Amino acid sequence: MTVLLEELLNTIGDDETHPLANLLETISILIEVYEQAHHPVADSPAHEVLRFLMQEHNLTPNDLPEMGPQQNVLETLNGKLALNLTQIQNLSKRFHVSPAVFF
């Protein structure tokens, strides 16, 4: 399912009006439900997951050009700005994690 999710992210990009956007959301929810049932982990908001991954890889906001300007990274880390689909796709590839961890 995560492979399908990644394919949908590649197809849809950040177009939230794409005809497959609802399918992407549904698959994300199914993956999340499965992971909660079989691999329970404390829920964390996307910005905390990102902060954790950055700390694990010794990265600063300047090290994430795929998220846009440094100000966007800072606002995301502070929980003021949500990740968009393109950012989630790029971050999941960069950190080799399922895009579902950011939903």
C-alpha positions in Angstrom: 0.0 0.0 0.0 2.9 2.4 0.7 4.2 1.8 -2.8 0.7 2.7 -4.2 0.7 5.7 -2.0 4.0 6.9 -3.3 2.9 6.3 -6.9 -0.2 8.4 -6.2 1.9 11.1 -4.7 4.1 11.1 -7.8 1.0 11.3 -10.1 -0.9 13.9 -8.1 1.9 16.1 -6.9 0.5 19.0 -4.9 -2.8 19.2 -6.9 -5.4 18.7 -4.2 -8.1 18.9 -6.9 -6.8 15.9 -8.9 -9.4 13.2 -9.4 -7.2 10.7 -7.5 -6.7 13.0 -4.5 -9.5 11.3 -2.5 -8.0 7.9 -3.2 -4.7 9.2 -1.9 -6.4 10.4 1.3 -8.3 7.1 1.7 -5.1 5.0 1.2 -3.3 7.2 3.7 -6.0 6.6 6.3 -5.9 2.8 5.7 -2.2 2.7 6.1 -2.5 4.8 9.3 -5.2 2.5 10.7 -3.1 -0.6 9.8 0.1 0.8 11.4 -1.8 1.8 14.5 -3.2 -1.7 14.9 0.0 -3.6 14.1 2.8 -1.2 14.9 1.4 1.2 17.6 3.4 4.4 18.0 2.5 7.5 19.9 0.7 9.9 17.6 2.8 12.9 16.8 1.9 15.9 14.7 3.7 16.2 11.3 5.9 19.1 12.5 7.1 17.0 15.5 7.9 14.1 13.2 9.8 16.5 10.9 11.7 18.0 13.9 12.7 14.5 15.1 13.9 13.4 11.7 15.9 16.6 11.3 17.5 16.0 14.7 18.3 12.4 13.8 20.1 13.6 10.7 21.7 16.7 12.2 19.9 19.0 9.8 19.0 22.7 10.1 16.1 24.5 8.3 18.6 25.5 5.6 19.2 21.9 4.8 15.7 21.4 3.5 15.4 23.2 0.2 12.7 20.8 -0.9 10.3 22.6 1.6 10.9 26.0 0.1 12.3 29.1 1.8 13.8 28.8 5.3 10.8 30.8 6.7 8.4 28.0 5.5 10.5 25.4 7.3 10.5 27.4 10.5 6.7 28.0 10.4 6.2 24.3 9.7 8.4 23.3 12.7 6.5 25.7 14.9 3.2 24.1 13.8 2.0 27.3 12.1 2.2 26.0 8.5 1.0 22.5 7.4 3.0 20.3 5.0 1.5 20.1 1.5 1.5 16.9 -0.6 4.7 17.8 -2.5 6.6 18.5 0.7 5.4 15.2 2.2 6.5 13.4 -1.0 9.9 15.0 -0.9 10.4 14.5 2.8 9.4 10.8 2.7 11.9 10.2 -0.1 14.6 12.1 1.7 14.2 10.4 5.0 13.1 7.0 3.5 9.9 6.9 5.5 6.3 6.3 4.5 4.4 9.4 3.6 1.8 8.3 6.1 4.0 9.4 9.0 3.3 13.0 8.0 -0.5 12.6 7.9 
